[in-house]
Amino acid sequence: MLRYALIFLVIAIIAAVFGFGGIAAGAATIAKILFGVFLVLFLVGLIMHLSRGGTAV
């Protein structure tokens, strides 16, 4: 999911460079949403792992 967020971020940057403001804004919004979802899922997974007493990697 983080990979998709980075892909949309790159698309937003490229679209902004070429002057496509609407496409750049849409891709940036999607990238922000995907990154937020990734961050929440990562934190939930980390808390679940720590609460189970998992071993450190």
Number of C-alpha atoms within 10 A of each C-alpha: 13 14 12 14 22 16 14 21 21 16 18 23 18 14 18 17 11 9 11 13 13 12 16 22 16 14 22 22 16 17 24 16 13 19 19 14 15 17 14 12 13 12 12 12 12 12 11 12 13 12 9 8 8 10 7 6 3
